[in-house]
Amino acid sequence: MKRRKFISDTVAAAAGTIVMPVIIPSSVMGKNPPSERINIGWIGCGRQGRGNIMATMRFDSARVVAVSDVDSNRMALGKKMIEDFYSRKTGSSNAITVRSYDDYKDMLLNKSIDAVMITTPDHWHAQPAIEAALAGKDIYLEKPTSLTVAEGRLLSDVVRKRKIILQVGTQQRSSPQWRIAAELVRNGRIGKLHTVKIGLPGDPAGPEAPEMPVPKNLNYDMWLGSTPLVYYTEIRVHPQKDFDRPGWLRCEQFGAGMITGWGQHHFDSAAWGMDTELTGPVSVQAVAQFPKSGLWDVHGDFMSITEYRNGITQITSGSYPNGVRYEGSEGWIFVTRGAYTATASDPVTVDKNAKALDASDPKILKSVIGPNEIHLYESDSQQGNWLDCIKSRKEPISPVEPGHRACTICLIVHIAMKLGRKLNWDPDNERFINDDEANSMLSRPQRAPYGTNYIKM
């Protein structure tokens, strides 16, 4: 596969690229004429992305026209899924021909593509998002926003400078109970907020895994990307026969475990109610159990405490029910997903009778937010909101800077887990105070030619 450095004259290079247009008659594709549709490329055709892309395609304003993946089998399945969807929708067996790209950088050169959905493994989030922003593409980016605080800051700066519409996949913001809980807290229905308790699980340890031959359908070097070169074994990467939970989620080389995997959802939602979306804590401390053997090495059970300038203490632990509990001087509110799971393989037990929204007094939940009180951004679809904002150029419900800030909390908690001591954090400059060891963990070495360090702005 030919690799290209994504340089600052990408747009000029793209101007010379010949693109064969995909033509779909407006009579069979819904109410939006072709000129009003958003052409979307899908990068990373795995487990999480399949649900996201299906949720996007149900909107007439979207037209998914391209796929890219380093696993050619998954890319082919993604292409087929999209083409089958449009065939069912239109009643035509040849409604659309989806283009496939072994290298997403080639997709970004396609001027007919307006936006990209990035649903790659965690270590491949920031780099393609930054490159897409430099190419002028709007972006839907799965969480966590970045692998490190340093690359997350770069991503947010580039996206905002280029005025790109980036929607982070923190879809709890588009479920009504999370907004309602945050509004009630922000409007003082539980008095003065002093404590937020967040329930998050850990991951189990895994077995030892011997080296295996790299499948012919997988570009393993590119899959590893900026992370160190290590031998291939299937449970380090993803299943070859299905879309069950991939092993990379439990390897620190590619992420931080559940603290980022689910943590960004809950930290983002909590910040909504705490009114701390654009800042962060001033101190963090954590304890965690880590596996002593086996391939999977992310954290298991843990507890963290983060303190904020406004006097709020946030405590996160697997011993709490999964969700966010706001505690104030006059009561509490608890919010969770209820019976919802993102995928069938989510590693938590779901109580189908769980209340998505609960409070110390039922009257709190019946309180009406008045016209002169705080009303938060309302959305009923993370993907639909993204598409609407691409057209209107208004900020989406989960924009890049709050996303980066929520991810940063996950990452500094993880650093505190590793160091085992209280750390003082400067949220304005995004640095630990007087702690060179902790600050050295805000970035990672990157294996050339991959990584945000090798993007020319």
C-alpha positions in Angstrom: 0.0 0.0 0.0 1.3 3.4 -0.9 1.6 5.7 2.1 1.5 9.5 1.6 2.6 12.1 4.0 -0.3 14.4 4.6 1.1 17.8 4.0 -0.2 21.3 4.1 -0.8 21.5 0.3 -3.3 18.7 0.5 -6.0 20.8 -1.0 -3.8 21.7 -3.9 -3.0 18.1 -4.5 -6.7 17.2 -4.3 -7.5 19.8 -7.0 -5.7 17.6 -9.5 -7.5 14.4 -8.5 -10.1 13.0 -10.9 -13.1 11.7 -9.0 -15.8 9.6 -10.6 -19.1 10.9 -9.1 -21.7 8.6 -7.6 -25.1 9.5 -9.1 -28.3 8.6 -7.3 -31.6 9.8 -8.7 -33.4 12.1 -6.3 -36.6 10.3 -7.0 -35.4 7.2 -5.1 -33.3 8.7 -2.3 -35.8 10.8 -0.4 -36.8 14.5 -0.1 -33.3 16.0 -0.2 -32.0 16.7 -3.7 -28.4 15.6 -4.5 -27.0 19.1 -4.0 -28.2 19.2 -0.4 -26.9 15.8 0.6 -23.7 15.3 2.6 -21.3 12.8 1.1 -19.7 10.8 3.8 -16.6 8.6 4.0 -16.4 6.0 6.7 -13.0 5.3 8.3 -12.8 2.2 10.4 -15.5 -0.4 9.6 -15.5 -2.3 12.9 -17.8 -3.1 15.7 -18.6 0.4 17.0 -18.7 2.0 13.6 -21.4 -0.3 12.1 -24.0 1.0 14.5 -22.9 4.6 13.9 -23.0 4.4 10.2 -26.4 2.8 10.1 -27.8 5.5 12.4 -26.4 8.1 10.0 -27.7 6.6 6.8 -31.3 6.7 8.1 -31.2 10.5 7.5 -32.0 11.5 3.9 -29.4 14.3 4.1 -26.6 11.7 4.4 -25.1 9.7 1.6 -22.3 7.3 2.6 -20.1 6.9 -0.5 -16.8 5.6 0.7 -15.1 3.2 3.2 -11.6 2.7 4.4 -10.1 0.1 6.7 -6.7 -1.6 7.1 -8.6 -5.0 7.3 -9.8 -5.6 3.7 -12.4 -8.1 4.9 -14.0 -5.6 7.3 -13.8 -3.0 4.6 -15.6 -5.3 2.1 -18.3 -6.1 4.7 -18.8 -2.3 5.4 -19.1 -1.6 1.7 -21.7 -4.4 1.3 -23.7 -3.2 4.3 -23.9 0.3 2.9 -24.8 -0.8 -0.6 -27.4 -3.3 0.7 -28.9 -0.5 2.8 -29.4 1.8 -0.1 -30.7 -1.0 -2.3 -33.4 -1.8 0.3 -34.2 1.9 0.7 -34.4 2.6 -3.0 -35.7 -0.7 -4.3 -32.8 -0.7 -6.8 -30.0 -3.4 -6.9 -27.5 -0.8 -8.1 -28.5 2.3 -6.1 -24.9 3.1 -5.2 -21.4 1.9 -5.7 -19.3 2.6 -2.6 -15.6 3.3 -3.2 -13.0 1.5 -1.0 -9.7 3.0 0.1 -6.9 0.9 1.7 -5.5 4.2 3.0 -7.8 6.8 4.4 -5.5 9.5 3.3 -6.5 8.8 -0.3 -10.1 9.2 0.7 -9.3 12.6 2.2 -8.0 13.7 -1.3 -11.5 13.1 -2.8 -13.0 16.5 -3.1 -16.5 15.1 -3.5 -16.5 13.8 0.1 -17.8 16.4 2.5 -17.4 14.7 5.8 -15.9 11.6 7.5 -17.0 9.3 10.3 -14.0 8.0 12.2 -14.7 4.8 14.2 -11.2 3.4 14.4 -9.4 2.0 17.5 -8.5 4.6 20.1 -4.9 5.0 19.0 -6.1 6.0 15.5 -8.5 8.8 16.5 -6.6 12.0 16.7 -4.3 11.6 13.6 -7.0 11.0 11.0 -9.3 13.6 12.6 -6.6 16.3 12.4 -5.8 15.3 8.8 -9.5 15.4 7.9 -9.8 18.8 9.4 -6.8 20.0 7.3 -8.5 18.6 4.3 -11.6 20.6 5.1 -13.8 17.6 6.0 -16.4 17.8 8.8 -15.9 15.0 11.3 -17.8 12.5 13.5 -15.3 11.1 15.9 -15.8 8.2 18.2 -14.6 8.7 21.8 -12.1 8.8 23.4 -11.1 11.9 21.6 -7.4 11.1 21.8 -4.8 8.7 23.2 -2.9 11.5 25.0 -3.6 15.0 26.3 -1.0 16.5 24.0 -2.6 15.1 20.8 -6.0 16.0 22.0 -5.0 19.6 22.5 -3.6 19.7 19.0 -6.8 18.2 17.6 -9.0 20.8 19.3 -6.8 23.7 18.2 -6.8 22.6 14.5 -10.5 21.8 14.3 -11.5 25.2 15.8 -9.0 27.1 13.7 -10.3 25.5 10.5 -13.9 26.0 11.6 -14.7 22.3 11.2 -17.9 20.8 12.5 -16.7 17.9 14.7 -19.1 15.8 16.7 -17.7 13.6 19.4 -19.5 10.3 19.8 -20.6 11.0 23.4 -24.2 10.1 22.5 -25.5 10.3 26.1 -26.0 14.0 25.4 -28.7 13.0 22.9 -30.6 10.9 25.4 -33.0 13.1 27.3 -32.4 12.0 30.8 -28.8 13.2 30.8 -29.9 16.7 29.7 -32.7 16.8 32.1 -30.5 15.8 35.0 -27.9 18.4 34.1 -30.5 21.1 33.7 -32.1 20.4 37.1 -28.6 20.5 38.8 -27.6 23.7 37.0 -30.8 25.3 38.0 -30.3 24.5 41.7 -33.0 21.9 42.2 -30.8 19.9 44.6 -29.3 23.0 46.2 -25.6 23.7 46.1 -23.8 20.9 44.3 -20.9 19.5 46.3 -20.2 15.9 45.2 -20.5 13.9 42.0 -20.2 10.1 42.1 -19.6 8.2 38.9 -19.9 4.5 38.5 -17.5 2.9 36.0 -16.4 -0.7 35.7 -12.9 -2.1 35.2 -11.8 -4.7 32.7 -10.8 -8.3 33.5 -7.3 -9.7 33.0 -6.7 -11.8 29.9 -4.7 -14.9 29.0 -1.3 -15.2 27.6 -1.5 -15.3 23.8 1.1 -16.8 21.5 2.3 -15.1 18.3 0.2 -15.9 15.2 0.6 -15.3 11.5 -0.7 -11.9 10.4 -3.9 -12.5 8.3 -3.4 -11.6 4.6 -6.4 -9.3 4.8 -4.8 -7.1 7.6 -2.2 -4.4 7.2 -0.9 -4.9 10.7 1.9 -2.4 10.5 -0.6 0.4 9.7 -3.0 -1.0 12.3 -0.4 -0.6 15.0 0.2 2.9 13.7 2.2 5.2 16.0 2.4 2.5 18.8 5.4 0.2 19.2 5.9 -2.8 16.9 4.7 -6.0 18.7 3.8 -9.5 17.5 0.4 -10.2 16.1 -2.1 -12.3 18.0 -5.8 -12.2 17.3 -6.9 -11.2 20.8 -4.6 -8.2 20.7 -6.5 -6.8 17.7 -10.0 -7.8 16.7 -11.9 -11.0 15.9 -11.5 -12.3 12.3 -14.8 -14.0 12.2 -17.2 -11.6 13.8 -17.6 -8.2 15.4 -17.4 -9.2 19.1 -15.6 -7.0 21.6 -12.0 -6.5 20.3 -9.0 -7.3 22.4 -7.2 -4.0 21.8 -9.7 -2.3 24.2 -7.9 -4.1 27.0 -4.3 -3.3 25.9 -2.7 -0.1 27.3 -0.7 0.2 24.1 -3.9 1.3 22.3 -5.9 3.0 25.0 -6.4 3.2 28.8 -9.2 0.7 29.4 -12.7 1.6 30.7 -11.5 4.9 32.1 -11.5 6.2 28.6 -13.7 3.6 26.9 -16.8 4.5 29.0 -15.3 7.2 31.2 -15.4 9.9 28.5 -19.2 9.4 28.3 -19.7 9.9 32.0 -17.1 12.6 32.6 -18.6 14.5 29.7 -22.2 14.2 31.1 -21.0 15.1 34.6 -19.3 18.2 33.4 -22.6 19.2 31.7 -24.3 19.3 35.1 -21.2 20.7 36.9 -20.8 23.6 34.4 -17.1 22.6 34.0 -17.2 21.6 30.3 -14.4 24.0 29.3 -12.1 23.5 32.3 -10.9 20.6 34.4 -10.0 19.6 38.0 -7.3 21.1 40.0 -6.2 17.9 41.6 -6.5 14.1 40.9 -5.6 11.0 42.8 -6.4 7.4 42.1 -5.8 3.8 43.0 -6.3 0.8 40.7 -5.7 -2.9 40.3 -3.7 -3.9 37.2 -3.2 -7.4 35.9 0.1 -9.1 36.9 0.2 -11.4 33.8 -1.5 -11.9 30.5 -1.8 -10.0 27.3 -4.6 -7.6 28.5 -3.1 -5.1 30.9 -5.6 -2.2 31.4 -6.9 -1.4 34.8 -9.4 -3.4 36.7 -11.2 -2.1 39.8 -10.3 1.4 40.7 -11.2 4.6 42.5 -10.4 8.2 41.7 -11.0 11.6 43.3 -10.9 14.8 41.4 -11.4 18.2 42.9 -12.5 21.4 41.2 -12.0 25.1 41.8 -15.8 25.6 42.4 -15.6 23.3 45.4 -17.1 20.2 43.8 -15.5 16.8 44.5 -15.9 14.1 41.8 -15.4 10.4 42.9 -15.3 7.6 40.4 -15.4 3.9 41.2 -16.7 0.6 40.0 -18.3 0.1 43.4 -21.0 2.7 42.4 -23.9 2.0 40.1 -23.0 2.7 36.5 -24.1 6.3 35.9 -23.7 9.8 37.4 -25.1 10.8 40.8 -25.2 14.5 41.6 -25.3 15.3 45.4 -26.3 18.7 46.6 -27.2 20.5 49.9 -30.9 19.7 49.3 -31.0 16.3 47.6 -29.5 14.1 44.9 -30.2 13.1 41.3 -29.0 9.9 39.7 -28.9 9.4 35.9 -27.9 6.3 33.9 -28.5 4.7 30.6 -31.2 2.4 32.1 -31.7 -0.7 29.9 -29.7 0.8 27.0 -26.4 -0.8 25.9 -24.2 0.4 23.0 -23.6 -3.1 21.8 -24.6 -6.7 22.9 -21.0 -7.2 24.2 -20.9 -4.3 26.6 -19.0 -5.6 29.7 -21.6 -4.7 32.3 -24.7 -6.3 33.6 -27.8 -4.2 32.7 -30.7 -4.0 35.1 -33.7 -3.9 32.7 -35.8 -2.4 35.5 -33.2 0.4 36.3 -34.6 3.9 36.4 -32.8 6.1 33.8 -33.4 9.1 36.1 -34.0 9.1 39.8 -33.9 11.6 42.7 -34.1 11.8 46.5 -37.5 13.4 46.1 -39.7 12.6 43.0 -40.8 16.2 43.0 -37.4 17.2 41.9 -37.9 15.4 38.6 -41.2 17.0 38.0 -39.9 20.5 38.4 -40.3 22.6 35.3 -37.4 24.7 34.1 -38.7 28.2 33.6 -38.1 30.4 30.5 -35.5 32.5 32.3 -33.6 29.6 33.7 -30.7 27.6 32.1 -31.8 25.5 29.2 -29.2 23.2 27.7 -28.6 22.1 24.1 -31.3 19.6 23.0 -30.8 16.8 20.6 -32.5 13.5 19.9 -29.8 12.0 17.7 -26.1 12.4 17.9 -25.7 11.6 14.2 -28.7 13.7 13.1 -27.5 16.7 15.1 -24.1 16.3 13.3 -25.7 16.4 9.9 -27.9 19.4 10.8 -24.8 21.3 12.0 -22.8 20.5 8.9 -25.6 22.3 7.0 -26.2 25.2 9.4 -22.5 25.5 10.6 -23.7 25.8 14.1 -21.8 24.1 16.9 -23.0 20.5 17.5 -24.1 19.2 20.8 -20.7 17.4 21.5 -18.1 19.8 20.1 -14.4 19.2 20.1 -13.2 21.3 23.0 -15.6 19.9 25.7 -14.8 16.5 24.2 -11.1 17.1 24.7 -11.6 18.3 28.2 -13.7 15.2 29.2 -11.1 12.9 27.6 -8.3 14.8 29.5 -10.0 13.9 32.8 -9.9 10.3 31.8 -6.2 10.5 30.8 -5.0 12.3 33.9 -6.9 9.9 36.1 -5.1 7.1 34.3 -1.8 8.8 35.0 -2.7 9.1 38.7 -3.5 5.4 38.7 -0.1 4.6 37.4 1.8 6.9 39.7 -0.3 6.3 42.9 0.0 9.7 44.4 -2.1 12.9 44.4 -1.3 15.2 41.5 -2.0 18.9 41.2 -3.4 19.9 37.8 -3.4 23.3 36.0 -6.5 23.1 33.7 -5.7 26.4 32.1 -2.3 25.3 30.8 -3.0 21.5 30.9 0.1 20.6 32.9 0.7 19.0 36.2 2.2 21.5 38.7 5.8 20.8 39.7 5.8 17.2 38.5 8.0 16.4 35.6 7.3 12.6 35.8 3.6 13.2 35.5 4.0 15.7 32.7 6.2 13.3 30.7 3.1 11.1 30.5 1.0 13.7 28.8 2.3 12.4 25.4 3.8 9.2 24.1 6.6 8.4 21.7 5.3 7.9 18.2 6.6 5.3 15.7 7.3 6.9 12.4 5.8 7.5 9.9 2.6 7.3 12.0 1.3 9.8 14.6 0.4 13.4 15.0 4.0 14.4 15.3 4.5 13.6 11.6 1.6 15.8 10.3 2.9 18.9 8.6 0.5 21.8 9.3 
